[in-house]
Amino acid sequence: MDMIGNFLTCIRNAIQRSKPFVVVPYSRIKHQMADILQSEGFIRNVQVSEDERQHKQLVVTLRYVDGESAIHAITRISTPGRPVYEGSSNLPSIAGGFGIAILSTNRGIITNKQAREFGIGGEVLCSVW
């Protein structure tokens, strides 16, 4: 099962239904991706909670501006069956610089803008604008 793809699909479905938040099972990579989305202004908040069976959950509060979601599109680029790696010189520009790509690198989970600053490449997980 593709846990990153499932995470992105949960966010996409919640936005289509104008839900205020989405609850997904916790993983470290999903938490790091949600932190990036929050720091870039695409979501309002991210919290870690536990359900009644003491399982960790990630509660992602979505951000809406005048009734419209801050996330217009969120797509999975690299999949478990087809990973997509890009070098520092070939990093994608999303929506003319208005969006971001989230990468998995040797420095952790970072945006394409941070990867350009560091001069490193990595696996392109998803794009958001």
C-alpha positions in Angstrom: 0.0 0.0 0.0 1.3 3.4 -0.9 1.0 5.4 2.4 2.1 8.7 0.8 -0.4 8.3 -2.0 -3.1 7.5 0.5 -2.2 10.5 2.6 -2.4 12.8 -0.5 -5.7 11.3 -1.6 -7.2 11.8 1.9 -6.3 15.5 1.7 -7.6 15.8 -1.9 -10.9 14.1 -1.0 -11.4 16.3 2.1 -10.8 19.5 0.0 -13.4 18.3 -2.5 -15.9 18.0 0.3 -14.8 21.3 2.0 -14.0 19.4 5.2 -12.2 21.5 7.9 -9.7 18.7 8.8 -8.6 15.2 7.9 -7.4 12.4 10.3 -4.9 9.9 8.9 -2.7 7.2 10.5 0.6 8.6 11.8 3.9 8.1 10.1 7.1 10.2 10.4 7.2 10.9 6.7 3.6 12.1 6.6 4.2 14.3 9.6 7.3 15.9 7.9 5.3 16.4 4.7 2.4 18.0 6.6 4.9 20.3 8.4 6.2 21.5 5.0 2.6 22.1 3.8 2.0 24.1 7.0 5.2 26.2 6.7 4.4 26.9 3.0 0.9 28.1 3.9 -1.1 25.3 2.2 -2.6 23.9 5.5 -3.5 25.7 8.7 -2.3 23.2 11.3 -1.0 19.7 12.0 -1.3 17.8 15.3 -0.5 14.4 16.5 -3.2 12.6 18.6 -4.1 9.1 19.7 -7.3 7.2 19.2 -9.0 5.0 21.7 -6.6 2.1 21.0 -3.6 4.3 21.7 -2.6 4.4 18.0 -1.0 7.7 16.8 -3.0 9.8 14.3 -2.2 12.9 12.3 -4.9 15.6 12.4 -4.4 18.0 9.4 -6.4 21.2 9.6 -7.0 22.4 6.0 -6.8 26.1 5.1 -9.5 27.9 3.1 -9.4 31.5 1.9 -12.8 33.0 1.1 -14.3 29.5 0.9 -11.6 28.3 -1.6 -8.9 25.8 -0.6 -5.3 27.0 -0.4 -4.4 23.7 -2.2 -5.5 23.8 -5.8 -3.8 20.6 -6.8 -1.8 17.9 -5.0 -0.4 15.1 -7.1 1.8 12.1 -6.4 4.9 12.1 -8.7 7.1 9.2 -7.5 5.3 5.9 -6.8 6.6 2.8 -5.2 6.7 1.1 -8.6 8.2 4.0 -10.4 10.4 6.3 -8.3 11.4 9.6 -9.9 14.8 11.0 -9.0 16.0 14.5 -10.1 19.3 16.1 -9.7 19.8 19.6 -8.4 19.9 21.1 -11.9 16.6 19.4 -13.0 14.3 20.1 -10.1 10.8 20.9 -11.2 9.2 24.3 -11.0 5.6 24.0 -10.0 2.9 26.4 -11.3 5.5 29.0 -12.3 7.1 29.1 -8.8 3.8 29.4 -6.9 3.7 25.8 -6.0 6.2 23.4 -4.4 7.5 19.9 -5.0 8.3 17.8 -1.9 11.5 15.8 -2.1 13.1 13.0 -0.1 16.8 13.7 0.1 19.8 12.8 2.2 19.0 15.9 4.3 15.5 14.7 4.9 12.1 15.8 3.5 12.5 19.2 1.9 10.9 21.4 -0.8 12.4 21.9 -4.3 13.3 25.5 -3.3 15.4 24.3 -0.3 17.0 21.6 -2.5 18.1 24.2 -5.0 19.6 26.3 -2.2 21.5 23.2 -0.9 22.5 22.2 -4.4 21.1 18.6 -3.9 18.6 16.4 -5.7 16.5 13.5 -4.6 13.2 11.6 -5.0 10.4 13.9 -6.0 7.5 12.7 -3.9 4.7 15.1 -4.9 3.8 18.5 -6.1 1.4 21.0 -4.5 0.0 24.3 -5.8 
